[in-house]
């Protein structure tokens, strides 16, 4: 990195501190040649997780979409927003830990169902009915019987 004022490649760090809730490091630097100071920020470069859809298309992972699906399943249920947020955070953390670049939508759906199963049984059945695309009441009843075991 060169000094933005004189172009000198040499500079020294005067001060470093955490910034943006720990997601960046702010560094105050000084150029020994022109004696001017400037600020730089360092961020962790995160690779974008891609979701492979059923039809083979790929799209960037969306936390908002994940959260929306969980919230829809929990609608009018006694599940706090805090617990829903925590569930979404847990799922997102698991995905980033287990998958480096790509994840199948199916794997995300399975993680959501597992989390909902522990969060609220009705929300779980709601999500499962859409996710697994139940064709008739028989499939719905089979899932409920499995849940009751």
Secondary structure in CASP SS format (residue, H / E / C, confidence):
PFRMAT SS
TARGET T0000
AUTHOR 0000-0000-0000
METHOD secondary structure of the structure
MODEL  1
X C 1.00
X C 1.00
X C 1.00
X C 1.00
X C 1.00
X C 1.00
X C 1.00
X C 1.00
X C 1.00
X C 1.00
X C 1.00
X E 1.00
X E 1.00
X E 1.00
X E 1.00
X E 1.00
X E 1.00
X E 1.00
X E 1.00
X C 1.00
X C 1.00
X C 1.00
X C 1.00
X E 1.00
X E 1.00
X E 1.00
X E 1.00
X E 1.00
X E 1.00
X E 1.00
X C 1.00
X C 1.00
X C 1.00
X C 1.00
X C 1.00
X C 1.00
X E 1.00
X E 1.00
X E 1.00
X E 1.00
X E 1.00
X E 1.00
X E 1.00
X C 1.00
X C 1.00
X C 1.00
X C 1.00
X C 1.00
X C 1.00
X E 1.00
X E 1.00
X E 1.00
X C 1.00
X C 1.00
X C 1.00
X C 1.00
X C 1.00
X E 1.00
X E 1.00
X E 1.00
X C 1.00
X C 1.00
X H 1.00
X H 1.00
X H 1.00
X H 1.00
X H 1.00
X H 1.00
X H 1.00
X H 1.00
X H 1.00
X H 1.00
X H 1.00
X C 1.00
X C 1.00
X C 1.00
X C 1.00
X C 1.00
X C 1.00
X C 1.00
X H 1.00
X H 1.00
X H 1.00
X H 1.00
X H 1.00
X H 1.00
X H 1.00
X H 1.00
X H 1.00
X H 1.00
X H 1.00
X H 1.00
X H 1.00
X H 1.00
X H 1.00
X H 1.00
X H 1.00
X H 1.00
X C 1.00
X C 1.00
X C 1.00
X E 1.00
X E 1.00
X E 1.00
X H 1.00
X H 1.00
X H 1.00
X H 1.00
X H 1.00
X H 1.00
X H 1.00
X H 1.00
X H 1.00
X H 1.00
X H 1.00
X H 1.00
X H 1.00
X H 1.00
X H 1.00
X C 1.00
X H 1.00
X H 1.00
X H 1.00
X H 1.00
X H 1.00
X H 1.00
X H 1.00
X H 1.00
X H 1.00
X H 1.00
X H 1.00
X C 1.00
X C 1.00
X C 1.00
X C 1.00
X C 1.00
X H 1.00
X H 1.00
X H 1.00
X H 1.00
X H 1.00
X H 1.00
X H 1.00
X H 1.00
X H 1.00
X H 1.00
X H 1.00
X H 1.00
X C 1.00
END
